[in-house]
């Protein structure tokens, strides 16, 4: 490994159950997460009974995603598979 070089951390995909039920809230959360956490992909599936939030990005961001959505007044939890 050469000194001074940064290596990207492998991305993970985490799926969350939420209580976000309307498209306007989902779009606002999506944009906030994308601007807060670099190089991530975010999408909602509001047609799913669990109002799924999918987050793909650095695994270090997962707790931050949970905090961000919770601080907006929404429920969010990792969906256990």
C-alpha positions in Angstrom: 0.0 0.0 0.0 1.4 3.4 -1.0 1.4 6.1 1.6 -1.1 8.8 1.1 -3.5 6.8 -1.1 -7.1 6.4 0.1 -8.9 3.3 -0.7 -12.7 3.1 -1.0 -14.6 1.1 1.6 -16.8 -1.5 0.1 -20.5 -0.5 -0.2 -23.2 -2.3 1.6 -26.9 -2.4 0.9 -29.1 -2.0 4.0 -32.9 -2.3 4.0 -35.0 -0.4 6.5 -38.6 -0.6 7.6 -40.1 2.9 8.0 -43.4 4.6 8.6 -42.8 7.1 5.8 -46.0 6.9 3.8 -46.1 9.8 1.4 -44.0 10.5 -1.7 -43.2 14.1 -0.6 -41.7 13.0 2.7 -39.8 10.2 1.0 -38.3 12.5 -1.6 -37.2 15.0 1.0 -35.6 12.3 3.1 -33.9 10.8 0.0 -32.4 14.2 -1.0 -31.3 14.9 2.6 -29.5 11.5 2.9 -27.9 11.8 -0.5 -26.5 15.3 0.4 -25.4 14.2 3.9 -23.7 10.9 3.0 -21.4 11.0 0.0 -21.5 8.4 -2.8 -24.7 6.7 -1.7 -27.8 5.5 -3.4 -31.2 5.9 -1.7 -34.7 4.8 -2.7 -38.0 4.1 -1.1 -40.6 1.5 -1.9 -43.8 2.9 -0.5 -45.9 0.2 -2.2 -44.4 -2.3 0.2 -46.3 -2.8 3.4 -43.1 -1.9 5.3 -42.5 1.4 3.4 -39.0 0.2 2.6 -36.0 2.5 2.5 -33.0 1.0 0.7 -29.6 2.6 1.3 -26.4 1.6 -0.5 -23.2 3.2 0.7 -20.4 3.1 3.2 -21.3 0.8 6.2 -20.2 3.5 8.6 -23.2 5.6 7.5 -25.9 3.2 8.7 -26.2 4.7 12.2 -26.3 8.2 10.7 -29.1 7.2 8.4 -31.1 5.9 11.3 -30.5 9.1 13.3 -31.3 11.4 10.4 -34.6 9.7 9.6 -35.5 9.5 13.4 -34.7 13.1 13.9 -37.2 14.0 11.2 -39.9 12.3 13.3 -40.1 9.0 11.5 -39.8 5.5 12.7 -37.0 3.5 11.1 -35.4 0.1 11.8 -33.2 -2.4 10.0 -35.4 -4.9 8.3 -34.3 -8.3 9.5 -34.3 -10.9 6.7 
